[in-house]
Amino acid sequence: MPARAPRPNDVALALVVGIVSCAGSVMAARNQSPSHPLDWVAFVLLAAGPVALLWRRDAPRTVLAVTLTATLLYLLRGHGQGPIFIAVVVAFLTAAPRARRWPMYALPLIGYVVAVWGVPWVTGEQVQPVAARIGLGAWLLTLLAIAEGIRQRREAIRARRQRAEAAARTLEEEQRRRASEERLDIARELHDVLAHSLSLINVQSGVALELLDTKPEQAGAALAAIKTASRDALVEVHSMLRTLRGDERAPLAPAPSIGDLDALVDRARNAGIEVATTVSGQVRRPPAAVDLAAARIVQEALTNVARHSGQNAARVCVDYGADTLRVDVEDDGRGPTPHENQSGGGGIAGMTERAKALGGDLVTGTGPAGGFRVRAQIPLPAKDFEQREGR
């Protein structure tokens, strides 16, 4: 991967450090008594550190090694101790927060030993006095504190960024989950509305065709039932579409309710199915979600009666238990075969999803009388019910 061009602020920093290092070292050479005067090698060493700072972000450890080497060679040659340490300080503060803590923090201790005793031993100069050594140690401790502060700030910024990214991922996943649930709800509602109405229309159209020539008066009743079912279906579809568009006006049609059982099964009765209803227990108004789910389950079960049972009679029983709403729909026919259930739009699967979404369950199978039975049980909260007066 090719090296990136130095950033403008790094170029400006390297230029300032280079000017200060060179000018300060020249002034130090005039005021001190170095054993070796400044020459071209000294200026190369003075410039090596600032030039290396141009790549301090891309290769911080390499830059630190270059500045340390240049500074050590400069001191070992016996030149005056000017501000050549600035490049080392900048390189250390760049590399230390990015590297492992303890190996990197050992460098100032090694540098202290080398500067106080190693360099004088090589150059033959005297060891610095105690006050100077204490000052150098305090300066190095301050440098370590600054490096640790930068490290803590970087880690805090990284932690905030990670939390923000995690929150964004969680929000995105939640939005996808909600969108998926909304699509399932829409598909389920469309299936319940259209499948129920179209199935009854299909049954009644078959009846009308059979009776049109022989019993026209009964064919007229079947056609009237088709008209009513299609009109109601259109009203419900329009109501759903207005809700999806965000229309804040009142819906065109009220949602079906298990509490108004006669109205709920009236469409099936108009289609020629004899539906007997039974209500037991302490009748009360369940929460809207439970009410709608129970009503849709009854509608879908009656749709299956019309499509698959081969019979024209069914029984609907609603039991309001202490903590459970139980709905039974039973006929005397054979019920849907596995092939019919798989190819017919997943009516039983949709009813099961509705019950399970509210913490309940739904079972299908042969009833006590030998016909097909759908039984749904949905939990009822212990409070927040409206008593139905006069029922």
C-alpha positions as CSV (number, residue, x, y, z in Angstrom):
1,M,0.0,0.0,0.0
2,P,1.6,3.3,-1.1
3,A,2.4,5.8,1.7
4,R,-0.1,8.7,1.9
5,A,1.1,12.3,1.4
6,P,1.8,14.1,4.7
7,R,-1.1,16.2,6.1
8,P,-0.7,20.0,6.0
9,N,-0.8,20.3,9.8
10,D,2.0,17.6,10.0
11,V,4.1,19.6,7.5
12,A,3.6,22.8,9.5
13,L,4.5,21.0,12.7
14,A,7.7,19.5,11.2
15,L,8.7,22.8,9.8
16,V,8.3,24.6,13.2
17,V,10.1,21.8,15.1
18,G,13.0,21.9,12.5
19,I,13.4,25.7,12.7
20,V,13.3,25.7,16.6
21,S,15.7,22.7,16.8
22,C,18.3,24.2,14.4
23,A,18.1,27.7,15.7
24,G,18.1,26.7,19.3
25,S,21.0,24.3,18.8
26,V,23.0,27.1,17.1
27,M,22.3,29.4,20.1
28,A,23.3,26.6,22.5
29,A,26.5,26.0,20.6
30,R,27.4,29.6,21.0
31,N,26.7,29.8,24.8
32,Q,28.0,26.4,25.8
33,S,31.4,24.7,25.5
34,P,30.7,21.7,23.4
35,S,33.5,19.2,22.7
36,H,32.5,19.1,19.1
37,P,31.3,22.1,17.2
38,L,28.3,22.0,14.9
39,D,29.0,20.7,11.4
40,W,27.0,19.4,8.5
41,V,26.6,16.0,10.2
42,A,25.1,17.8,13.2
43,F,22.6,19.7,11.0
44,V,21.6,16.5,9.3
45,L,20.9,14.9,12.7
46,L,19.0,18.0,13.7
47,A,16.9,17.8,10.6
48,A,16.3,14.1,10.6
49,G,13.9,14.1,13.5
50,P,11.6,16.9,12.2
51,V,11.6,15.4,8.7
52,A,10.6,12.0,10.2
53,L,7.6,13.7,11.9
54,L,6.0,14.1,8.5
55,W,5.0,10.4,8.7
56,R,4.3,10.2,12.5
57,R,0.6,9.2,12.0
58,D,1.3,6.4,9.5
59,A,4.3,4.9,11.2
60,P,4.5,6.3,14.7
61,R,6.9,3.6,16.1
62,T,9.3,4.0,13.2
63,V,9.3,7.8,13.5
64,L,10.0,7.5,17.2
65,A,12.9,5.1,16.5
66,V,14.4,7.6,14.0
67,T,14.1,10.6,16.3
68,L,15.6,8.7,19.2
69,T,18.5,7.5,17.1
70,A,19.2,11.0,15.6
71,T,19.0,12.6,19.1
72,L,21.3,9.9,20.7
73,L,23.9,10.3,17.9
74,Y,23.8,14.0,18.2
75,L,24.4,13.8,22.0
76,L,27.1,11.2,21.7
77,R,29.0,13.4,19.3
78,G,29.3,16.0,22.1
79,H,27.3,18.8,20.6
80,G,25.6,21.4,22.8
81,Q,22.3,20.2,24.3
82,G,19.7,22.4,22.6
83,P,16.1,21.8,21.8
84,I,16.8,18.7,19.8
85,F,14.5,16.8,22.2
86,I,11.4,18.5,20.8
87,A,11.2,16.0,17.9
88,V,11.5,13.1,20.4
89,V,8.8,14.5,22.6
90,V,6.4,14.9,19.6
91,A,7.2,11.4,18.3
92,F,6.8,9.9,21.8
93,L,3.4,11.6,22.4
94,T,2.2,10.3,19.0
95,A,3.4,6.7,19.4
96,A,2.8,6.0,23.2
97,P,-1.0,6.2,23.1
98,R,-1.1,3.9,20.2
99,A,1.2,1.2,21.5
100,R,1.1,-1.1,24.5
101,R,1.4,0.8,27.7
102,W,4.3,-0.6,29.8
103,P,6.8,-1.4,27.0
104,M,6.4,2.1,25.7
105,Y,6.4,3.8,29.1
106,A,9.8,2.1,29.9
107,L,11.5,4.3,27.2
108,P,11.6,7.5,29.3
109,L,13.3,5.5,32.2
110,I,15.9,4.1,29.7
111,G,16.3,7.6,28.2
112,Y,16.8,9.1,31.7
113,V,19.6,6.6,32.5
114,V,21.3,7.1,29.1
115,A,21.1,11.0,29.3
116,V,22.2,11.3,32.9
117,W,25.0,8.6,33.0
118,G,25.5,7.0,29.6
119,V,26.2,10.1,27.4
120,P,28.6,11.7,29.9
121,W,30.5,8.4,30.2
122,V,30.9,8.2,26.4
123,T,31.7,11.9,25.9
124,G,33.9,12.3,29.0
125,E,31.7,15.1,30.3
126,Q,30.7,15.5,34.0
127,V,27.5,14.0,35.2
128,Q,24.8,16.6,35.7
129,P,24.2,17.9,39.2
130,V,21.4,16.6,41.4
131,A,19.1,19.5,40.7
132,A,19.4,19.0,37.0
133,R,18.7,15.3,37.3
134,I,15.7,15.9,39.5
135,G,14.4,18.4,37.0
136,L,14.9,16.0,34.1
137,G,13.1,13.2,36.0
138,A,10.1,15.6,36.8
139,W,10.0,16.6,33.1
140,L,9.9,12.9,32.0
141,L,7.1,12.1,34.5
142,T,5.2,15.0,33.1
143,L,5.7,13.6,29.6
144,L,4.4,10.2,30.8
145,A,1.3,11.9,32.4
146,I,0.6,13.8,29.1
147,A,0.9,10.6,27.1
148,E,-1.4,8.7,29.5
149,G,-3.9,11.6,29.2
150,I,-3.9,11.4,25.5
151,R,-4.3,7.6,25.7
152,Q,-7.3,7.9,28.0
153,R,-8.9,10.5,25.7
154,R,-8.4,8.3,22.6
155,E,-9.9,5.3,24.4
156,A,-12.9,7.4,25.6
157,I,-13.4,8.6,22.0
158,R,-13.1,5.1,20.7
159,A,-15.5,3.8,23.3
160,R,-18.1,6.5,22.4
161,R,-17.7,5.7,18.7
162,Q,-18.2,2.0,19.4
163,R,-21.3,2.7,21.5
164,A,-22.7,5.0,18.8
165,E,-22.0,2.3,16.1
166,A,-23.6,-0.4,18.3
167,A,-26.6,1.8,18.9
168,A,-26.9,2.5,15.2
169,R,-26.7,-1.2,14.4
170,T,-29.3,-1.9,17.1
171,L,-31.6,0.8,15.7
172,E,-31.2,-0.5,12.2
173,E,-31.9,-4.1,13.3
174,E,-34.9,-2.9,15.2
175,Q,-36.2,-0.9,12.2
176,R,-35.7,-4.0,10.0
177,R,-37.5,-6.1,12.5
178,R,-40.4,-3.7,12.8
179,A,-40.6,-3.4,9.1
180,S,-40.7,-7.2,8.8
181,E,-43.5,-7.4,11.4
182,E,-45.5,-4.7,9.7
183,R,-45.2,-6.5,6.4
184,L,-46.4,-9.7,8.0
185,D,-49.3,-7.8,9.7
186,I,-50.3,-6.3,6.4
187,A,-50.1,-9.6,4.6
188,R,-52.1,-11.3,7.3
189,E,-54.8,-8.6,7.2
190,L,-55.0,-8.7,3.5
191,H,-55.3,-12.4,3.5
192,D,-58.0,-12.4,6.2
193,V,-60.0,-9.7,4.4
194,L,-59.7,-10.9,0.9
195,A,-59.7,-14.7,1.5
196,H,-62.8,-14.6,3.6
197,S,-64.8,-12.4,1.2
198,L,-63.6,-14.1,-2.0
199,S,-64.2,-17.5,-0.6
200,L,-67.8,-16.7,0.3
201,I,-68.2,-15.0,-3.1
202,N,-66.9,-18.1,-4.8
203,V,-69.3,-20.4,-2.9
204,Q,-72.2,-18.2,-3.6
205,S,-71.4,-17.7,-7.3
206,G,-71.3,-21.5,-7.6
207,V,-74.7,-21.7,-5.9
208,A,-76.1,-19.0,-8.2
209,L,-74.9,-20.7,-11.3
210,E,-76.5,-24.0,-10.2
211,L,-79.9,-22.4,-9.3
212,L,-80.1,-19.7,-11.9
213,D,-82.3,-21.8,-14.2
214,T,-84.2,-24.0,-11.8
215,K,-84.6,-21.8,-8.7
216,P,-84.0,-18.2,-9.8
217,E,-85.3,-16.8,-6.5
218,Q,-82.6,-18.6,-4.6
219,A,-80.1,-17.6,-7.2
220,G,-81.1,-14.0,-6.5
221,A,-80.4,-14.4,-2.8
222,A,-77.0,-15.8,-3.6
223,L,-76.2,-12.9,-5.9
224,A,-77.3,-10.5,-3.2
225,A,-74.9,-12.2,-0.8
226,I,-72.1,-11.8,-3.4
227,K,-72.9,-8.1,-3.7
228,T,-72.9,-7.7,0.1
229,A,-69.6,-9.6,0.6
230,S,-67.9,-7.8,-2.3
231,R,-69.0,-4.4,-1.0
232,D,-67.8,-5.2,2.6
233,A,-64.5,-6.4,1.2
234,L,-64.0,-3.2,-0.8
235,V,-64.8,-1.1,2.3
236,E,-62.3,-3.0,4.4
237,V,-59.6,-2.8,1.8
238,H,-60.1,0.9,1.3
239,S,-59.9,1.4,5.1
240,M,-56.7,-0.6,5.3
241,L,-55.2,1.4,2.4
242,R,-56.1,4.7,4.0
243,T,-54.4,3.6,7.2
244,L,-51.3,2.6,5.4
245,R,-51.1,6.0,3.7
246,G,-51.2,7.6,7.1
247,D,-54.7,9.1,6.8
248,E,-55.6,10.4,10.2
249,R,-59.3,10.5,9.5
250,A,-61.5,7.9,11.0
251,P,-61.4,4.5,9.1
252,L,-64.1,3.8,6.7
253,A,-65.1,0.5,8.4
254,P,-64.9,-0.5,12.1
255,A,-62.6,-3.4,12.9
256,P,-64.3,-6.7,13.5
257,S,-64.9,-7.6,17.1
258,I,-65.4,-10.9,18.9
259,G,-67.8,-9.2,21.2
260,D,-70.3,-8.7,18.3
261,L,-70.3,-12.3,17.4
262,D,-73.6,-12.3,15.4
263,A,-72.3,-9.5,13.1
264,L,-69.0,-11.3,12.8
265,V,-70.6,-14.5,11.4
266,D,-73.4,-12.7,9.5
267,R,-71.4,-12.7,6.2
268,A,-71.0,-16.5,6.5
269,R,-74.7,-16.9,7.2
270,N,-75.5,-14.8,4.1
271,A,-73.3,-17.2,2.1
272,G,-75.6,-20.0,3.1
273,I,-73.7,-21.5,6.1
274,E,-75.7,-22.2,9.1
275,V,-73.6,-20.8,12.0
276,A,-74.6,-21.5,15.6
277,T,-73.0,-19.3,18.2
278,T,-72.4,-19.9,21.9
279,V,-70.9,-17.4,24.4
280,S,-69.9,-18.5,27.9
281,G,-68.1,-17.0,30.8
282,Q,-68.0,-13.4,32.1
283,V,-68.3,-11.4,28.9
284,R,-66.0,-8.4,28.8
285,R,-64.2,-6.3,26.2
286,P,-60.7,-7.7,25.6
287,P,-57.7,-5.5,24.5
288,A,-57.9,-4.4,20.9
289,A,-55.2,-6.7,19.7
290,V,-56.8,-9.8,21.3
291,D,-60.2,-8.7,20.0
292,L,-59.1,-8.3,16.4
293,A,-57.1,-11.6,16.5
294,A,-60.0,-13.6,17.8
295,A,-62.3,-12.1,15.3
296,R,-60.0,-12.8,12.4
297,I,-59.5,-16.4,13.6
298,V,-63.3,-16.9,13.5
299,Q,-63.5,-15.4,10.1
300,E,-60.7,-17.5,8.7
301,A,-62.1,-20.7,10.3
302,L,-65.5,-20.0,8.7
303,T,-63.7,-19.4,5.4
304,N,-62.2,-22.8,5.6
305,V,-65.6,-24.3,6.3
306,A,-66.9,-22.7,3.1
307,R,-64.0,-23.8,1.0
308,H,-63.0,-27.2,2.4
309,S,-65.6,-28.8,4.7
310,G,-68.2,-29.8,2.1
311,Q,-70.8,-28.8,4.7
312,N,-73.0,-25.8,5.2
313,A,-73.2,-25.8,9.0
314,A,-70.7,-24.7,11.7
315,R,-70.6,-23.9,15.4
316,V,-68.7,-21.0,17.0
317,C,-68.1,-21.1,20.7
318,V,-66.5,-18.2,22.6
319,D,-65.5,-18.7,26.2
320,Y,-64.4,-15.8,28.4
321,G,-62.3,-17.5,31.1
322,A,-60.6,-15.9,34.1
323,D,-57.4,-15.4,32.2
324,T,-57.9,-16.9,28.8
325,L,-60.2,-16.2,25.8
326,R,-61.0,-19.5,24.0
327,V,-62.5,-19.7,20.5
328,D,-63.8,-22.9,19.0
329,V,-65.0,-23.2,15.4
330,E,-66.2,-26.7,14.4
331,D,-68.0,-28.2,11.5
332,D,-69.2,-31.6,10.5
333,G,-67.1,-31.9,7.3
334,R,-63.6,-33.1,6.6
335,G,-61.6,-29.9,6.9
336,P,-58.7,-28.8,4.6
337,T,-56.3,-31.5,3.5
338,P,-52.5,-30.8,3.8
339,H,-52.4,-30.1,0.0
340,E,-55.3,-27.6,0.2
341,N,-53.8,-25.9,3.2
342,Q,-50.4,-25.4,1.5
343,S,-51.9,-24.2,-1.7
344,G,-54.6,-22.0,-0.3
345,G,-52.6,-19.1,1.1
346,G,-51.7,-20.4,4.6
347,G,-54.9,-19.7,6.4
348,I,-54.1,-22.1,9.3
349,A,-50.6,-20.8,9.5
350,G,-51.9,-17.2,9.7
351,M,-54.3,-18.1,12.5
352,T,-51.5,-19.8,14.4
353,E,-49.3,-16.7,14.0
354,R,-52.0,-14.4,15.3
355,A,-52.5,-16.6,18.4
356,K,-48.8,-17.0,19.1
357,A,-48.0,-13.3,18.6
358,L,-50.2,-12.7,21.7
359,G,-48.8,-15.5,23.8
360,G,-51.5,-18.0,23.0
361,D,-51.7,-21.1,20.8
362,L,-53.9,-22.6,18.2
363,V,-54.6,-26.3,17.5
364,T,-56.6,-27.9,14.6
365,G,-57.8,-31.4,14.1
366,T,-60.8,-33.6,14.5
367,G,-63.5,-32.4,16.8
368,P,-65.7,-34.5,19.2
369,A,-68.4,-34.9,16.5
370,G,-65.9,-36.1,13.9
371,G,-65.7,-32.8,11.9
372,F,-62.9,-30.3,11.7
373,R,-62.2,-28.1,14.7
374,V,-60.1,-24.9,15.2
375,R,-59.4,-24.1,18.8
376,A,-57.5,-20.9,19.8
377,Q,-56.6,-19.9,23.3
378,I,-55.3,-16.3,23.9
379,P,-54.2,-15.0,27.3
380,L,-56.3,-12.2,28.8
381,P,-54.7,-9.6,31.2
382,A,-56.0,-9.6,34.7
383,K,-57.1,-6.0,34.4
384,D,-58.0,-3.2,32.0
385,F,-61.2,-4.8,30.8
386,E,-64.5,-3.0,30.2
387,Q,-67.5,-4.9,31.4
388,R,-70.2,-5.2,28.8
389,E,-73.4,-4.1,30.4
390,G,-76.6,-5.7,29.6
391,R,-75.1,-8.8,27.8
